[in-house]
Amino acid sequence: MDRATNHPIPREESPLEIASLLRDFAFSKYESACYLALVARHPSNGSQLSKRSGIARSRIYDVLRGLLRKGIVFEIEKGTYVPLPFAELKQRFRRQFESNLELLEKQLADITQEVEYEYLITLRGRETALAKAAEIIAAARRELYLRLFPSTWQHLGGAIRAAADRGVGVRLIAMGRLPHTFDIQVDHPEVAGLYNKLGGETLDIISDRAEALVGMFEAERPDRSTVIWTRNRWFVTANRDSLRHDFYHYFLDKLHEQGQALSDHDRTIYERIKSDD
């Protein structure tokens, strides 16, 4: 706190960080510096602002005139200025952003080409794919079919549980040791050797019968691996059916390979997957 003025003294790095953010909202470099200097200490005159902002006196008044026109700075008496309070500036930014977004949405809707298909988009790298997976799971409203290895579960498990909590029906095929979390969940019957057989970890997420994220994180180069994201109806349907068939694989393995009877819970899962057709 500056005892002489009772104004807080910001951290040295703060003005640079904030100035960079302000430039994202159409402030020039000089406008950002001037506004921040005025917010930190006001009322102020041009000479004082020049010293605190680092803007030459020959330039500071041009900057102030620009901010006056924008209604971001006010002259309360001849040559003395105060800033628009940041709370008001924030509301102005928000209204402007929402208005521009609505306008952009309308204009894009008017010019967007109508197509009968969706593209298959290639995402590169594990982190990019996991970020997209989290987005898809967060947006799911009715159903999620998932086939996941444990390391992927560690990244997405919380988001999947949150989806289930809001009523999304989760159907999970575990490709390794995972906590038994959902009513419709089974272990892939060949999980022991799948990683070596495949050469990495597969990622399969089908959301609301409308969106798919499918691919594999290669063992030797996970950050260069490719994953497909799409809303293509045929691709989504085919990959959703692939996951449904893995549930049937689980039942057949239990009956014919292990010679075990299906439990009541297995039968419940079977009926649920069958009814998902």
Contacts in CASP RR format, 6 or more apart in sequence:
PFRMAT RR
TARGET T0000
AUTHOR 0000-0000-0000
METHOD contacts of the structure
MODEL  1
MDRATNHPIPREESPLEIASLLRDFAFSKYESACYLALVARHPSNGSQLS
KRSGIARSRIYDVLRGLLRKGIVFEIEKGTYVPLPFAELKQRFRRQFESN
LELLEKQLADITQEVEYEYLITLRGRETALAKAAEIIAAARRELYLRLFP
STWQHLGGAIRAAADRGVGVRLIAMGRLPHTFDIQVDHPEVAGLYNKLGG
ETLDIISDRAEALVGMFEAERPDRSTVIWTRNRWFVTANRDSLRHDFYHY
FLDKLHEQGQALSDHDRTIYERIKSDD
1 7 0 8 1.000
1 8 0 8 1.000
1 9 0 8 1.000
2 8 0 8 1.000
2 9 0 8 1.000
2 41 0 8 1.000
5 41 0 8 1.000
7 40 0 8 1.000
7 41 0 8 1.000
8 40 0 8 1.000
9 40 0 8 1.000
10 40 0 8 1.000
15 33 0 8 1.000
15 36 0 8 1.000
15 40 0 8 1.000
18 32 0 8 1.000
18 36 0 8 1.000
19 27 0 8 1.000
19 29 0 8 1.000
19 32 0 8 1.000
19 33 0 8 1.000
19 36 0 8 1.000
20 32 0 8 1.000
22 31 0 8 1.000
22 32 0 8 1.000
22 35 0 8 1.000
22 36 0 8 1.000
23 29 0 8 1.000
23 32 0 8 1.000
25 93 0 8 1.000
27 35 0 8 1.000
28 63 0 8 1.000
30 53 0 8 1.000
30 55 0 8 1.000
30 59 0 8 1.000
30 63 0 8 1.000
31 63 0 8 1.000
31 66 0 8 1.000
31 67 0 8 1.000
31 72 0 8 1.000
33 53 0 8 1.000
33 54 0 8 1.000
33 55 0 8 1.000
34 49 0 8 1.000
34 53 0 8 1.000
34 55 0 8 1.000
34 60 0 8 1.000
34 63 0 8 1.000
34 64 0 8 1.000
34 67 0 8 1.000
34 73 0 8 1.000
35 67 0 8 1.000
35 72 0 8 1.000
35 73 0 8 1.000
35 83 0 8 1.000
36 53 0 8 1.000
37 44 0 8 1.000
37 49 0 8 1.000
37 52 0 8 1.000
37 53 0 8 1.000
38 44 0 8 1.000
38 49 0 8 1.000
38 73 0 8 1.000
38 81 0 8 1.000
38 82 0 8 1.000
38 83 0 8 1.000
39 83 0 8 1.000
39 86 0 8 1.000
40 52 0 8 1.000
41 48 0 8 1.000
41 52 0 8 1.000
42 81 0 8 1.000
42 82 0 8 1.000
42 83 0 8 1.000
43 76 0 8 1.000
43 80 0 8 1.000
43 81 0 8 1.000
43 82 0 8 1.000
44 52 0 8 1.000
44 80 0 8 1.000
44 81 0 8 1.000
45 79 0 8 1.000
45 80 0 8 1.000
45 81 0 8 1.000
46 57 0 8 1.000
46 60 0 8 1.000
46 61 0 8 1.000
46 64 0 8 1.000
46 79 0 8 1.000
46 81 0 8 1.000
47 57 0 8 1.000
49 55 0 8 1.000
49 60 0 8 1.000
49 64 0 8 1.000
49 81 0 8 1.000
50 56 0 8 1.000
50 57 0 8 1.000
50 60 0 8 1.000
53 60 0 8 1.000
55 63 0 8 1.000
64 73 0 8 1.000
64 81 0 8 1.000
67 73 0 8 1.000
68 74 0 8 1.000
68 75 0 8 1.000
71 84 0 8 1.000
72 83 0 8 1.000
72 84 0 8 1.000
72 89 0 8 1.000
73 81 0 8 1.000
73 82 0 8 1.000
73 83 0 8 1.000
73 84 0 8 1.000
74 81 0 8 1.000
74 82 0 8 1.000
74 83 0 8 1.000
74 84 0 8 1.000
75 81 0 8 1.000
76 82 0 8 1.000
84 92 0 8 1.000
117 232 0 8 1.000
118 230 0 8 1.000
118 231 0 8 1.000
118 232 0 8 1.000
118 233 0 8 1.000
119 230 0 8 1.000
119 232 0 8 1.000
120 228 0 8 1.000
120 229 0 8 1.000
120 230 0 8 1.000
120 232 0 8 1.000
120 235 0 8 1.000
121 228 0 8 1.000
121 229 0 8 1.000
121 230 0 8 1.000
122 226 0 8 1.000
122 227 0 8 1.000
122 228 0 8 1.000
123 129 0 8 1.000
123 132 0 8 1.000
123 213 0 8 1.000
123 226 0 8 1.000
123 227 0 8 1.000
123 228 0 8 1.000
123 229 0 8 1.000
124 224 0 8 1.000
124 225 0 8 1.000
124 226 0 8 1.000
124 227 0 8 1.000
125 217 0 8 1.000
125 222 0 8 1.000
125 223 0 8 1.000
125 224 0 8 1.000
125 225 0 8 1.000
125 226 0 8 1.000
125 227 0 8 1.000
126 217 0 8 1.000
126 222 0 8 1.000
126 223 0 8 1.000
126 225 0 8 1.000
127 223 0 8 1.000
128 227 0 8 1.000
129 203 0 8 1.000
129 213 0 8 1.000
129 215 0 8 1.000
129 217 0 8 1.000
129 225 0 8 1.000
129 227 0 8 1.000
130 152 0 8 1.000
130 155 0 8 1.000
130 156 0 8 1.000
132 213 0 8 1.000
132 227 0 8 1.000
132 229 0 8 1.000
133 152 0 8 1.000
133 155 0 8 1.000
133 156 0 8 1.000
133 203 0 8 1.000
133 205 0 8 1.000
133 213 0 8 1.000
134 155 0 8 1.000
134 156 0 8 1.000
134 159 0 8 1.000
136 205 0 8 1.000
136 207 0 8 1.000
136 211 0 8 1.000
136 213 0 8 1.000
137 144 0 8 1.000
137 156 0 8 1.000
137 159 0 8 1.000
137 160 0 8 1.000
137 163 0 8 1.000
137 205 0 8 1.000
137 207 0 8 1.000
138 159 0 8 1.000
138 162 0 8 1.000
138 163 0 8 1.000
139 207 0 8 1.000
140 163 0 8 1.000
140 168 0 8 1.000
140 207 0 8 1.000
140 208 0 8 1.000
141 168 0 8 1.000
141 208 0 8 1.000
142 168 0 8 1.000
142 169 0 8 1.000
142 208 0 8 1.000
142 209 0 8 1.000
143 168 0 8 1.000
143 169 0 8 1.000
143 171 0 8 1.000
143 206 0 8 1.000
143 207 0 8 1.000
143 208 0 8 1.000
143 209 0 8 1.000
143 276 0 8 1.000
144 160 0 8 1.000
144 163 0 8 1.000
144 168 0 8 1.000
144 169 0 8 1.000
144 170 0 8 1.000
144 171 0 8 1.000
144 205 0 8 1.000
144 206 0 8 1.000
144 207 0 8 1.000
144 208 0 8 1.000
145 171 0 8 1.000
145 204 0 8 1.000
145 205 0 8 1.000
145 206 0 8 1.000
145 240 0 8 1.000
145 243 0 8 1.000
145 244 0 8 1.000
146 160 0 8 1.000
146 170 0 8 1.000
146 171 0 8 1.000
146 172 0 8 1.000
146 173 0 8 1.000
146 204 0 8 1.000
146 205 0 8 1.000
146 206 0 8 1.000
146 243 0 8 1.000
147 172 0 8 1.000
147 173 0 8 1.000
147 175 0 8 1.000
147 188 0 8 1.000
147 202 0 8 1.000
147 203 0 8 1.000
147 204 0 8 1.000
147 243 0 8 1.000
147 246 0 8 1.000
148 156 0 8 1.000
148 172 0 8 1.000
148 173 0 8 1.000
148 174 0 8 1.000
148 175 0 8 1.000
148 178 0 8 1.000
148 203 0 8 1.000
148 204 0 8 1.000
149 175 0 8 1.000
149 176 0 8 1.000
149 195 0 8 1.000
149 201 0 8 1.000
149 202 0 8 1.000
149 203 0 8 1.000
150 174 0 8 1.000
150 175 0 8 1.000
150 176 0 8 1.000
150 177 0 8 1.000
150 178 0 8 1.000
151 201 0 8 1.000
152 201 0 8 1.000
152 203 0 8 1.000
152 217 0 8 1.000
153 160 0 8 1.000
153 174 0 8 1.000
153 178 0 8 1.000
160 170 0 8 1.000
160 172 0 8 1.000
160 181 0 8 1.000
161 181 0 8 1.000
163 169 0 8 1.000
163 170 0 8 1.000
164 170 0 8 1.000
164 181 0 8 1.000
164 182 0 8 1.000
169 182 0 8 1.000
169 184 0 8 1.000
170 182 0 8 1.000
170 184 0 8 1.000
170 185 0 8 1.000
171 182 0 8 1.000
171 184 0 8 1.000
171 185 0 8 1.000
171 243 0 8 1.000
171 247 0 8 1.000
171 272 0 8 1.000
171 273 0 8 1.000
171 276 0 8 1.000
172 178 0 8 1.000
172 181 0 8 1.000
172 182 0 8 1.000
172 184 0 8 1.000
172 185 0 8 1.000
172 186 0 8 1.000
173 185 0 8 1.000
173 186 0 8 1.000
173 187 0 8 1.000
173 188 0 8 1.000
173 204 0 8 1.000
173 243 0 8 1.000
173 246 0 8 1.000
173 247 0 8 1.000
173 250 0 8 1.000
174 185 0 8 1.000
174 186 0 8 1.000
174 187 0 8 1.000
174 188 0 8 1.000
174 191 0 8 1.000
175 188 0 8 1.000
175 191 0 8 1.000
175 194 0 8 1.000
175 201 0 8 1.000
175 202 0 8 1.000
176 187 0 8 1.000
176 188 0 8 1.000
176 191 0 8 1.000
178 185 0 8 1.000
178 187 0 8 1.000
183 268 0 8 1.000
183 269 0 8 1.000
184 269 0 8 1.000
184 272 0 8 1.000
184 273 0 8 1.000
186 246 0 8 1.000
186 247 0 8 1.000
186 250 0 8 1.000
186 269 0 8 1.000
187 250 0 8 1.000
188 194 0 8 1.000
188 246 0 8 1.000
188 249 0 8 1.000
188 250 0 8 1.000
189 249 0 8 1.000
189 250 0 8 1.000
189 253 0 8 1.000
189 254 0 8 1.000
189 257 0 8 1.000
190 197 0 8 1.000
190 253 0 8 1.000
195 201 0 8 1.000
195 219 0 8 1.000
198 216 0 8 1.000
199 216 0 8 1.000
199 218 0 8 1.000
199 219 0 8 1.000
200 216 0 8 1.000
200 217 0 8 1.000
200 218 0 8 1.000
200 219 0 8 1.000
201 216 0 8 1.000
201 217 0 8 1.000
201 219 0 8 1.000
202 215 0 8 1.000
202 216 0 8 1.000
203 213 0 8 1.000
203 214 0 8 1.000
203 215 0 8 1.000
203 216 0 8 1.000
203 217 0 8 1.000
203 227 0 8 1.000
204 213 0 8 1.000
204 214 0 8 1.000
204 215 0 8 1.000
204 239 0 8 1.000
204 242 0 8 1.000
204 243 0 8 1.000
205 212 0 8 1.000
205 213 0 8 1.000
205 214 0 8 1.000
206 212 0 8 1.000
206 236 0 8 1.000
206 239 0 8 1.000
206 240 0 8 1.000
206 243 0 8 1.000
209 236 0 8 1.000
209 237 0 8 1.000
209 240 0 8 1.000
210 231 0 8 1.000
210 236 0 8 1.000
211 229 0 8 1.000
211 230 0 8 1.000
211 231 0 8 1.000
211 236 0 8 1.000
212 228 0 8 1.000
212 229 0 8 1.000
212 230 0 8 1.000
212 231 0 8 1.000
212 232 0 8 1.000
212 235 0 8 1.000
212 236 0 8 1.000
212 239 0 8 1.000
212 240 0 8 1.000
213 227 0 8 1.000
213 228 0 8 1.000
213 229 0 8 1.000
214 227 0 8 1.000
214 228 0 8 1.000
214 235 0 8 1.000
214 239 0 8 1.000
215 225 0 8 1.000
215 226 0 8 1.000
215 227 0 8 1.000
215 228 0 8 1.000
216 225 0 8 1.000
216 227 0 8 1.000
217 225 0 8 1.000
217 227 0 8 1.000
218 224 0 8 1.000
218 225 0 8 1.000
228 235 0 8 1.000
230 236 0 8 1.000
244 273 0 8 1.000
244 276 0 8 1.000
244 277 0 8 1.000
247 269 0 8 1.000
247 270 0 8 1.000
247 273 0 8 1.000
248 273 0 8 1.000
251 262 0 8 1.000
251 266 0 8 1.000
251 270 0 8 1.000
254 260 0 8 1.000
254 262 0 8 1.000
254 266 0 8 1.000
255 261 0 8 1.000
255 262 0 8 1.000
262 270 0 8 1.000
END
